[in-house]
Amino acid sequence: MIADDKILDEAEIKRADAVVAATHDDAQNLMTMVLAKEHNVDIRISLVNLVAHSELFEKLGVRVVSDAASLVARQLLQHLPEVS
C-alpha cells in the first residue's frame, strides 16, 4: 500500500525529483500524488484512467496523462522506418 511510509522511505522519496503514478487505479494514483506533494516533490505525473477524475489531479498540480495507449503508440511509431 502506497500510504505505508516504509515504502516511501525505501523509494527514498525525500531525494526524488519526480514521482510518476501509472496504475489502473485512479484512487491509488491520486494518493501517490498527494503523498508526493506532502514530501515536496515538484514534478508529479499521473495516469488518469477516468477523464472525470482529471480535475482532482490538476488541483494538486499534477501533470495528467489520460490516454496512455495513444502515448505508447506515438512512441512506438517513432521507431518504425519511414515509408517512401
N, C-alpha and C positions, 0 to 999 in steps of 0.2 A: 504494500500500500504506500502510495507516494507521500501521504501525510506523516509517515514514520520518519522522525528526524535522523534515525540511523542510516536510512537510505540516502538522505540528503548529505549527511556527513561523509559517507562512502563516496559519493559523487563529487565531493569537495565543492559544493555549491558556493561556498564563500569565495572561491577563486574563479568562479565561472564568469566568462564574458557574455555568454548567451545560454539560453535554455530553449530547447525545442521539444514540443509535445506533439506526438503523432500517433496516438492510439485511435481506435474506433469509438472511444467513449468520451463524448464531449465533457461530461462531468469530471472525469479524471484529468482530462487536458486542462480544464478550467482551474481545478485545484492546483495543478502543477504550476500554472501561470500565476496564481495568487501567491503561492509559496516563493516562486522566483522573484516576484515583486517585493515581498516581505524581506527577502535576502538581498535586495538592492541589485538584482541582475538587470542590467539596462536593456539588453536585447532579448525579447521574448517573442517566440514564433510558435504558432499552434495550428494544427489541422483542426478545422471545424467541420463536422460531418453534416450538421443540420444548419442551413443558412440562417434560419431564425435565431440561432444562438450567437451569431457573429457579433451583434451589438454588445453582448455581455463581455466578450473578449476585447473588443475595441475600447470599451470604457476603461479597461485595465492597461491600455497602451500596447496591446498585443498585436503583432503583425499576423493577420489571418490568412491562412491558405484554405480555401473552401472547395477546390476542385483538384484534389491530389492526382486523379487519373490523368487529367489534361496536362498537369505539370510534368508528370513522369513521361507521358507520350511526347511532349515537346523535347525533353532531354534526350530521349531515345532517337528521335528524328534527327537530331544534330549529329549522330554517329553514323547515319546512313550515307552512302556515297551519293553524290549529285547525279541525277539522271539528265543526259543531254539529248 
